[in-house]
Amino acid sequence: MLTRSKTRKQAHEDARKAVIANIVSINTEYSLQSFVQLALHRQELAAAVHFLILKLPRTTSRLPIVKTLLSLLKDVTDLVLDMPLANPIAGSQFLYFSNLTSLTTTLPHRAIVGLLEANPQLLYLDVGPCDTRSACCPLNKVALPHVTHLAGPPGCVMRLMGESLLENLVATYRGRRDVFVHPEHFFHPTNFDALARVSTLHVDFYSDDLDTLIRIAAAVPQLTNLKLTERAEFRCTRTKSIWRSPSKWANAFQSLPKLTTFLVKFTQGLSLGISSEDDTVSRWLTANQGHPTLRHVVVWSSAREGRGSLGVWDRAATTWVKTFSLFVPVDSEDFLDTGAFV
């Protein structure tokens, strides 16, 4: 990692060592400038870079140099581009990287259309919030027939799922301008072919949508890993919540016969009257006692800004055991260790 306090000689030496490991991480203007100067004079070092992590602060003023950097790294396989909202790759959006297989970026979707069109060989794509003001994401124009891991807002990734070989799908809302897509549309039969290979799924939901699991089971019955995160702003007006009906959950889980891991995050607590949250979850697990493969369940309830109640249940033979429990109140200065919720 390069910092402004280091001498230019030391900065160049750090850059050289980083390239030997095939990974370069840049997070300041100074380190960006230093590495580009080095790469211009030592092209063999630029050719050795396979993994570039570029995370620049919003105060960055030297964005045009990013185009120079990208043009030098022709053999890169993994790109992480986390930069200011201004379009730093304008004019270089048609850069083709013959070995590029992975792109993670927070750039506006309109800024990466050309880059994606020039690199249809991508296998892994993770995009940030959408910047569109219309009902259609700019990524609607892009075809990525080889992508196996796709992550981004539902209305955007849905446009990219056609003719893909998706195995891992993350469809979660990430910004104010993300186009809302109702689960009925996302899990519509017209998308079943695109979802036919997905084994790991993470989607947002609202907890009083009683058909959440039923829709997922119908669209992606081959799932092995499922993660659900409730979005409070998408709550409906109905008062009955899906977690109040263990039988409905059990019926849906039986339609997911390969499911081994289930993670769910609620914005509210799960206690019902005098019943504790553990009692509520136990009712779910008891209702799914006969599931052939389900072995690991994680529930994060009363989730607020990294706080709440986190519980982990594991099944050995036919017995469910709570193996981890942690509670951090909303007004606490501490945060949950959410490593279990991944």
N, C-alpha and C positions, 0 to 999 in steps of 0.2 A: 504494500500500500504506500503510495507516494504522498508526502505532505510538503507544505511550503517551507517548513523549517529546515529541510534537508538541502545539502549542497547539490548543484546540478550533477556533479560527478556521482554522488551517492544516489540521486534520483535515477540516473541512467543505469547504475549498477542494480538497483532494485527492479527496474523494468526488465533488465536482461535476465535476472533470476526468475522473475515471474513468468517470462516467456519459456524458460527452460521447463517449467511445470505445465506449459501449454495453456495457462490461465492468466488473464490480465484483468484486474479489477481497478477501475478508475472512478473516483468520487469527488475530485476537485478540478477546477480549471487548470491549476498549475500542473497537476499530474497528467491531465489530458494533453496539454501543450508539450510537456517533457517527453511523453511517450511518442507522440506524433513526430517530433524532431528526431528522436532516436530511430524510429521505424523508417523514416525517409532516408536515413544514412545507412541503416543496417536492415536491408530488405529481407535477409534470411531470418531475422528475428520476427518480423511481421508475418512471414510465411509459417512460422512455428506456432502462432496463436490459434488455438482451437476453440477456446471459451473466452468470450469477452463479456464482462459485467460493467456496464456504464451507467452509473447513478450520479447524476449531476443535480446540484441544488437549483431552486427556482431563480436564484440570483445570477445564474450563469449567463455571461454575456458573449462568450466565444463559441456560440453554437455552430457557425459555419465550419469550424475545424473538425466537427463531427463527421462531415461528409468526407473530408480527407482521410480521417481515421478509417472509416468503413471501406473506402476504396482501396486501402492498403491491405486489409485483412481478407484476402481472397480465399483462404483455406479454413475460415472459421466454421465450426459446426454448431455452436451454441451461442445465441445472442440474448443478452438481457439489457434492454434499453429503458431506463427510467429517467426521464428528462422533463424539463419545463414544457408547458403546453404549446409553446411556439413550435412550428414545424422545423426541426433541425435537420431533416433529411430531404427537404425540398431540393429538387434537382438531382438527387441521387437515388430516387425511389425505385429506379429500374435496375439497381445493382443486383447482379446475379452472383450468388455464392454457391458454387457447385457442390460443396459438402454440407451446407446448412440444413440441419434437421430440426432445430429447436429455436423458437423465438418467444421470449417473454417480454411484454412491453406495457407501459402505462400511457403511451402516446395516443392522441385522438385517433379514432378508427379511420377517419378520412385521410390521415397522414401516412397510413401504412398500407393502403390499398395497392399502390404501385409496387411496393416491396413484396407483398404477398403474391401479386400476380407474376412477378419475376421469379419467384421461388416456390412453385407449386409442389416441390418435392418434400415440403415440411412434414414432419411426423408429429411434432409437439407445438401447440400454439396456445399461449395464455395472454389474453388481452384485458386491458383495464376498462374503465367506464366508457360508455359511448358518448360522443359529442354531438350527435345528430339532433336537430330540432324537428325532424319529420318522423313519420311512422315507420320509416325503413332505414335500417343501418347501411352505411356505405359499403360494408363488407358483403352486402347482398350480391355485389358484382364478382366476388372472388370464388374460385373453385380450388379446393385443396383435397384432391381425391385420395391422397395417401395418409392423411392425418389420422393418428390413433389416439392422441390425447388432445382434448379441446377444452378450454376454460374461458369463460367470459359471461356477460349478461345474456339471459335466455333469448331475448329477441334478436341478438347478434349471432350467437352460436347456432341458433336454429337455422339460420340462412346458410351456414357452412356445413351442415351435417349431410347434405345430399351426396350420394355416391361415395361416401367415406367408409373407412374401415375402423370406425371408432371403437375403442376398448375402454377408455377412461373419459368420462364427461363431467364437467363442472359447469352448471348453469345457475349462477347466482348474481343478484343485483349488486352493482358496484358504484353507482353514481346517480345524481338527481335526474339526469337526462336519459337514463336507460329506458328503452321502450318496454313497457309492461306487457307481458304475454301471459294470458291465463293458462293454468295447467291443462285445461281441456284442449287448448290449441297446441301446446307444446307436446303433449302426449297423444295427439290425434293419430288415428290409423295411418294417415299419409306419411307420418314420420317413422313408422314401425321398421321399415327396411333399413333406414339410417341408424336405428338403435339396435339392430339385430345382434351385434357383436359386443355391445357394452356390458362389461362385467363390474365396473366401479362407477357409481353415480352419486353426485352431490347436487341437490337442488334446494331452492327456497320454497316455502309453502306458508299458508296460513292455517292455524291449528283447527279452525272450525270448518275447514273444507273436509267434509266427512269422506270424500272419495279419493283423497290424496294417494293412499297406498294402493287402492284398487286400480287407479289409472296407471300407476307405475308398474304394478304387477302385470297388467294387460300389455303394456308397451315393452317392458324389459324383463321378461320372466326369468332370464338366465343370470340375473344379477347375483354376484357373490358379496359385494360390499355396497351398502346404502347409507348415505348421510343426508339428513334433513335438517334445515335451519329455518326456524320460523321468522318471518318478517312482520313485525308488529304493525307496520303501516299498511299491510295488505289484509288486515283482519276484516272479515265480513261482519254482518250484523247479527248472524245467528248466534245463539248462546250456547248451543251444544258443541262440545269440542271432541275431536276424534279420540283423544286420549281417555275420554270418559267411557269409551265403549271397547273394552278389551276383546269382545267377540268379533267386532269388525276388523280390528287389527289382526287377530289370529287368523281370520278367514283370508285376509290379504296376504299374510305371511305364508300361508299354505300354498299360495299361488306363486311364491318365490322359493321353489324347492332347493335351490343351490345357495341361498343366502347364508353366509357365515358370520357377517359382522353388520351390526346396525347401530348407527349413531344418530341422536336426535337432540336438537337444541330448541328450548322453549323460552319465550320471553316472560312467561308467567310461571308461578308455582304449580305443582301437580297435586297438592293435598286436596282431598274431597271430604268436607265436613270434619269428622274426628279422625279420618284416615290420614296417615302420614304419606309423604311422597314415596317412601319405600313400599308402603302397602299398595299404592297405585301401580308402581312398576312391577311388584310381585304378581299382581293380577294379570298384567300383560304376559309375564314370563310363564306363569302357570297355564294360561290359555294357549301358550305356544310350547308346552312341555313336549309335545310329540313331533315338533319340527325336526326333520332329518339332519339338518346341517348347522342351524343357528347355534353359535357358541359364545359370542361376545357382543355385549350390549353396553353402550355408553349413553347416559342421559345427563344433559346440562339444562337445568331449569332455573327460572328466575334470572335469566341471563341478561346482564346489563353491563356494558362497557368492561368486559373482562372479569366480571364478578358473578356471584350466584352459587348454585349448588351443583357439584359434579359428582356423579356416581358411576362406578364400573361394575358390571355383573358378568361373571363367566360361568359357563356350564361344564361340569365334569360328569360324564355319564348322563344321568337324568336329573341331577341336582344343580340348581342355580345358587351361586354364592356371590355376595357383594364383596369384591376384592379391593375396592378403593373408594374413598369418600372424602370430599373436601367441600367446605362451605365458607365463602367470603361474602359478608354483607355488602350491600350496595354503597353504604357510606364509609366503607373501609378504605384506607390508603393502600392496602395490599391488593394483589390481583391473583386470580386463579392460575395455577400451572396447568394450562390446557393441553399439555403434551399428549394426554390420553384422548383428546378429541381430534384426532387426525386419522 
